[in-house]
Amino acid sequence: MKTRLLLPAILALWPFAASAHPSVQPREARLGAPIRAVISIPHGCDGSATVKLRVIIPEGVISVKPMLKAGWTITTVRGPYAHSYPALHGKTLSEGVKEVIWSGRLPDDMFDEFVFSAFLSDSLPAGQRLHFPTYQGCEKGEARWIEIPDKGQDPHALASPAPGILLRPAAQKTAAAGHKAGALTIEAPWARATPAGAEVAGGYLKITNTGNTADRLIGGTFPISNGVEVHEMGMVNGIMKMRQLDKGLEIPAGETVELKPGGLHLMLTGLHAPLKPGDTVKGQLRFEKAGAVDVELSVASIGAKSSGGGHMHHHH
């Protein structure tokens, strides 16, 4: 189906509209990391309003959650994955969202964006494009943005290209992921992004003590901050309060201690620069017995509840 081109004035005001077909942001994404995908719809079908958008989720994109959208009804279609994927807390995901469908009304002379969060499995092929076939239902007719270019082919040469993202290699695995330091195993270290001007940031991770004696997390050093403290949040007389653990955090023998939002956590103080989603922050944690341990915090979104932007974290 032929689609009507936007007016040049509108094109000039819309930075994503290099052409008149739907696009997806970001243009590139790293494997083994969370993603906030934004599908942009620039116009309707031959002058008629868009009333439904159906996006197909490709294999390897897991833990999909669409964002609420005012004026639109959102439904999902779930099904089995072709493969199982590791997920948070040792779980394995074998099924999940395969399609996201938005129903509402978008006039032809306006554009809009449709958002979902997900996680890109590191089993996907780096260096290739990942495509999201998109069906745009209108009051009159339908546009099917489902064509996938051949290797080396310019997607703009296609009449109805599917929105695509270039896949970048996963971040190099470091001592932070499943690292052993003496009797301690450190897993899933991450931090929340911070707004410009913020002086502190929260850090989170899981520490397992496989030994016969307790150890203690007493601090650390991160070049991006002036100091590292161990804090605890809890209810005091019905009020949530935070306090520093002056003597550090005990890691009992044979137990796992998790630092997470709303509870125990690291506090990076005196930030020299804001933490941005997708960044990694290198530093060291210091334990009473295990000594200094190199870690690398993966930065999730502001206010995230987990390293996957609030939904999951990939374990290696």
matplotlib code that plots the C-alpha trace (Angstrom):
import matplotlib.pyplot as plt

x = [0.0, 1.3, 1.7, 1.4, 4.6, 4.7, 4.7, 8.3, 7.6, 6.7, 9.7, 12.0, 10.6, 10.8, 14.3, 13.4, 11.7, 14.5, 11.8, 8.0, 8.1, 8.0, 11.3, 12.6, 14.9, 17.6, 19.2, 21.8, 21.7, 24.1, 23.5, 23.1, 21.5, 18.1, 16.5, 13.8, 12.4, 10.4, 8.4, 7.6, 4.6, 4.8, 1.4, -1.7, -2.7, -3.5, -4.8, -6.8, -6.1, -4.2, -6.4, -4.2, -0.5, 0.8, 4.5, 6.0, 8.8, 11.7, 13.3, 15.9, 14.1, 12.8, 10.9, 8.9, 6.8, 4.8, 4.5, 1.1, -0.2, -3.0, -6.0, -4.8, -5.7, -2.7, -2.8, 0.0, 0.2, 2.4, 3.9, 6.9, 10.4, 12.4, 15.1, 15.2, 17.0, 18.6, 16.8, 16.9, 17.4, 18.4, 15.1, 14.9, 12.4, 11.0, 8.0, 7.0, 5.5, 5.6, 3.4, 2.3, -0.9, -2.0, -5.6, -6.7, -6.7, -3.8, -4.9, -3.0, -1.6, 0.1, 2.8, 3.2, 5.6, 4.8, 7.2, 8.1, 11.0, 12.8, 16.1, 18.4, 19.8, 23.5, 22.8, 21.7, 24.2, 26.2, 26.8, 23.4, 20.2, 17.2, 13.9, 10.4, 7.8, 5.0, 1.4, -0.3, -4.1, -6.0, -9.6, -9.2, -6.8, -3.5, 0.2, 2.5, 6.0, 7.4, 10.1, 13.5, 16.5, 19.0, 22.5, 24.1, 20.9, 19.8, 16.5, 15.4, 15.5, 12.5, 8.9, 7.8, 10.8, 10.4, 11.9, 15.4, 18.1, 21.8, 23.1, 26.4, 28.5, 27.7, 29.8, 32.9, 32.4, 34.3, 35.1, 31.7, 29.7, 29.9, 33.4, 34.9, 36.9, 38.0, 34.8, 32.7, 30.8, 29.6, 26.8, 24.6, 26.2, 24.3, 23.5, 20.7, 21.2, 21.3, 20.0, 22.5, 23.8, 23.1, 25.7, 25.0, 24.0, 22.7, 24.6, 23.2, 24.5, 24.3, 27.0, 27.2, 29.5, 30.4, 32.9, 32.6, 33.2, 31.5, 33.0, 32.1, 31.7, 33.3, 33.4, 35.2, 36.5, 35.0, 36.9, 33.6, 32.8, 34.6, 33.5, 31.5, 29.3, 27.0, 23.5, 20.3, 16.7, 13.9, 10.7, 11.2, 7.9, 6.1, 8.6, 11.1, 14.6, 18.1, 21.2, 24.8, 26.2, 29.3, 30.7, 29.9, 27.6, 28.1, 28.0, 27.2, 28.8, 26.8, 24.3, 23.5, 23.0, 21.3, 21.6, 18.6, 16.4, 14.5, 16.8, 20.5, 22.6, 25.8, 25.9, 28.4, 28.9, 30.4, 29.7, 32.0, 29.6, 26.1, 25.5, 23.7, 21.7, 23.8, 27.1, 29.3, 31.0, 34.3, 35.6, 36.5, 34.6, 36.6, 35.9, 37.3, 38.7, 38.5, 40.1, 39.7, 37.5, 37.1, 33.5, 31.7, 28.3, 25.9, 23.8, 20.0, 17.4, 16.6, 14.2, 14.7, 13.8, 16.3, 19.2, 16.8, 15.1, 12.6, 11.9, 14.8, 18.6, 20.5, 22.9, 25.8]
y = [0.0, 3.4, 5.8, 9.5, 11.6, 14.1, 17.8, 19.1, 21.5, 18.6, 16.6, 19.5, 19.6, 15.8, 14.6, 10.9, 11.2, 10.7, 8.9, 8.4, 4.9, 3.9, 3.9, 2.5, 4.2, 3.7, 3.1, 0.9, -1.3, -3.5, -7.2, -8.6, -5.3, -3.7, -1.5, 1.1, 0.7, 3.6, 2.9, 6.2, 6.4, 9.4, 9.3, 7.2, 5.2, 7.2, 10.1, 8.0, 7.8, 5.0, 3.0, 0.0, -0.8, -4.3, -4.9, -8.4, -9.1, -11.0, -14.1, -13.2, -10.1, -11.1, -9.8, -7.3, -4.7, -2.1, 1.4, 2.7, 5.2, 7.6, 7.1, 3.7, 0.2, -2.2, -5.9, -8.5, -12.0, -14.4, -17.6, -20.0, -18.9, -21.0, -21.2, -20.7, -17.7, -17.1, -14.4, -12.8, -14.8, -18.0, -18.3, -19.4, -17.8, -20.1, -18.0, -14.3, -11.5, -12.2, -9.3, -5.9, -4.3, -0.7, 0.3, 3.9, 6.8, 8.8, 11.4, 11.2, 14.7, 13.9, 11.5, 9.5, 7.2, 3.7, 2.5, -0.8, -2.1, -5.4, -7.2, -8.2, -11.7, -11.9, -14.9, -12.6, -11.9, -8.8, -6.6, -7.4, -5.6, -6.8, -6.0, -5.4, -6.2, -3.6, -3.7, -0.3, -0.6, 2.5, 3.5, 2.8, 0.0, -1.2, -0.6, -3.6, -2.5, -6.0, -6.1, -7.2, -6.2, -8.7, -8.6, -5.4, -4.0, -0.4, -0.7, 2.6, 0.9, -1.2, 0.0, -1.1, -1.8, -3.1, -0.9, -2.2, -1.8, -2.4, -4.9, -4.1, -6.7, -7.4, -5.6, -7.5, -9.8, -8.7, -9.8, -8.3, -11.1, -14.2, -13.3, -15.4, -13.6, -16.0, -17.5, -14.8, -14.7, -11.3, -11.3, -8.8, -5.5, -2.4, 1.2, 3.6, 6.5, 9.9, 13.3, 16.1, 17.7, 14.7, 14.2, 10.5, 7.3, 3.9, 0.7, -2.9, -6.4, -9.9, -11.4, -15.1, -16.4, -20.1, -20.2, -21.3, -17.9, -14.6, -11.7, -8.0, -5.5, -2.3, 0.1, 0.6, 3.1, 4.2, 6.9, 8.5, 9.3, 10.6, 7.7, 4.5, 3.8, 0.9, 2.1, 0.5, 1.6, 0.6, 1.7, 3.7, 4.7, 4.4, 6.5, 5.2, 6.2, 5.6, 5.1, 4.3, 1.1, 2.4, -1.0, -2.3, -5.2, -8.7, -11.5, -14.6, -17.9, -20.0, -17.2, -14.7, -11.1, -9.0, -5.2, -3.8, -0.6, 0.0, -2.0, -2.5, -0.7, 1.0, 4.8, 6.4, 9.9, 13.0, 12.1, 13.7, 13.1, 11.8, 8.1, 7.5, 4.4, 1.9, 3.1, 0.9, 2.2, 0.5, 0.4, -1.8, -3.1, -3.8, -6.7, -7.4, -10.8, -11.1, -7.7, -5.5, -6.9, -5.3, -4.7, -3.1, -1.6, -1.6, 1.5, 1.1, 3.9, 6.5, 4.9, 1.3, -1.4, -3.9, -3.9, -4.5, -1.1, -2.4, -5.9, -8.3, -8.8, -11.2, -13.6, -15.3]
z = [0.0, -0.9, 2.0, 1.8, 2.4, 5.2, 4.4, 4.2, 7.1, 9.3, 8.2, 9.1, 12.6, 13.2, 13.5, 13.2, 9.9, 7.4, 5.4, 5.7, 7.1, 10.8, 12.7, 16.0, 18.5, 19.6, 16.2, 17.9, 21.0, 23.0, 23.4, 26.9, 28.1, 28.7, 26.0, 25.8, 22.3, 20.8, 17.6, 15.8, 13.4, 11.1, 9.4, 8.6, 5.5, 2.4, 4.5, 7.0, 10.8, 12.4, 14.8, 15.6, 15.7, 16.0, 16.6, 16.2, 18.8, 17.3, 18.9, 21.5, 22.7, 26.1, 29.1, 27.0, 28.8, 26.9, 28.5, 29.4, 26.8, 27.4, 25.1, 23.9, 24.9, 25.0, 24.6, 24.3, 22.7, 24.6, 23.4, 23.7, 22.8, 20.4, 23.1, 26.9, 28.2, 31.7, 33.7, 37.2, 40.4, 38.5, 36.6, 33.0, 30.6, 28.0, 27.0, 26.9, 24.9, 21.1, 20.0, 21.3, 20.0, 20.6, 19.8, 19.7, 17.2, 15.6, 13.0, 9.7, 10.1, 13.5, 14.6, 17.8, 19.6, 21.1, 23.8, 25.4, 27.5, 26.9, 27.2, 24.3, 24.7, 24.1, 21.9, 19.1, 16.2, 16.8, 13.8, 12.3, 12.3, 14.4, 12.8, 14.3, 11.7, 12.2, 11.0, 10.9, 10.8, 9.7, 9.3, 5.7, 4.9, 6.4, 5.9, 6.5, 7.4, 7.3, 4.6, 5.8, 3.7, 2.4, 3.8, 2.6, 1.2, 2.1, 4.0, 2.4, -0.9, 0.2, -0.2, 3.3, 5.5, 9.0, 11.7, 12.7, 15.3, 14.7, 17.3, 19.1, 20.9, 24.5, 27.1, 27.9, 30.9, 33.9, 37.4, 38.3, 36.8, 38.9, 40.2, 43.0, 45.6, 48.3, 49.7, 48.2, 44.8, 43.5, 41.0, 39.1, 40.1, 38.8, 39.6, 38.9, 36.4, 38.0, 36.9, 36.1, 39.2, 41.5, 44.2, 45.1, 43.3, 44.5, 43.8, 44.0, 43.8, 45.3, 47.5, 48.4, 51.1, 50.4, 53.3, 56.9, 58.4, 58.0, 56.0, 56.0, 53.2, 54.6, 51.6, 48.3, 45.8, 42.5, 40.4, 39.5, 43.1, 46.3, 48.5, 48.8, 51.8, 52.8, 53.7, 54.9, 54.4, 56.7, 58.4, 61.7, 63.4, 60.1, 58.2, 55.7, 56.8, 55.6, 57.7, 57.1, 58.4, 60.1, 60.7, 57.2, 56.2, 57.5, 54.9, 57.1, 56.2, 53.8, 53.0, 50.2, 50.9, 48.2, 48.0, 46.2, 46.0, 49.1, 51.4, 51.7, 49.1, 48.2, 48.2, 45.8, 47.3, 45.7, 42.1, 39.6, 36.7, 36.2, 35.6, 32.3, 31.2, 29.4, 30.9, 33.1, 36.2, 37.3, 40.8, 43.8, 46.8, 50.0, 52.3, 55.7, 54.7, 50.9, 50.5, 47.4, 44.6, 41.1, 40.1, 37.2, 37.7, 34.7, 34.8, 34.5, 34.1, 36.8, 39.3, 38.0, 40.4, 38.9, 36.4, 33.6, 33.9, 36.4, 35.1, 34.8, 34.6, 32.5, 34.3, 32.6]

ax = plt.figure().add_subplot(projection="3d")
ax.plot(x, y, z, "-o")
ax.set_aspect("equal")
plt.show()
